[in-house]
Amino acid sequence: MILKILIIGAVIAAVYFLFFKTKPKAKVTKKNTKKDSAKPDADEMVECASCGVYAEIQESVLSNGKYYCSRECLEKGK
């Protein structure tokens, strides 16, 4: 009799933990958001300091804190 009660209790506990109990969500801390915001997005657009054309940040050239759309604009801007 006690064995049946223990088995039923174990089955109920297993069903509860598998289907109803939610996992705790990861908390976002200020440290993580500050770290992520320092990195530019891959599809972020920046303006060329020389000609004013917008280019993706991955394709642009960074020199002295300014973004240029190409090497030609970098040379022209100096």
N, C-alpha and C positions, 0 to 999 in steps of 0.2 A: 504494500500500500504506500509506504513512504517512498519507495523507489519510483512508483508511478508519479507521485507528486513532484519529486526532484526532476524527473525527465520532462514533465510538462512545464515546469518552471524554467528549465534550461532552454527548451524550445521557444517559449515566450520571450526570454531574455535575448536569444539569438535573433529572433525576428525583429525585436525592438532595435537592437544595435545595428542590424544590417539595413533596415528600411526607414526607421523613424528618427534616429539620432543624427543630427546634423553635425558636420565637422566645423570646428571654430575657424572663422575667416581670419586671414592674416591682416594684422593691423598695419596701417600705413603710418609711419612715423615722420616727423618733420625732417629727420636726417635723410630718409630715403627720398622724399619729395625734393629736398634741396639738391641732392646728388643727381637726381634725374633731370631737374630743370636746368642744370648746368650744361648738360649735353644737348646740342642742337638736334632737332629732328632731321631725319634723312630727306624728307621732302620739303624742308623749309626753304623759302625763297629769300634771297638777299639782293640788294640793289648794288650795282657796280658803282664804285666811287668815281670812275672816270666818265662813263657814257650814260649811266642811269638805267641800263637794261637790267631786268631781274633775271637771275639765274639760280639754279638749285645750289644749295650750299656744298654739295658733294662735287659739283663741277666747277665751282668758283675757286679763285686763287686768293689766299689770305696773305696780306703783306702789311706790316706795321698796324695791325688792328683794323684794316680796311679790306673789303672784299672787292675783287675785280672779276669780270666775266671771262677774261682771257689773258694770256701773257702779253698780247699787243696792248691791251688797255693798261696793264700794269706798267709797261715801259712808257706809255704815253702819259700816265699819271705821275711819273717821277719827275 
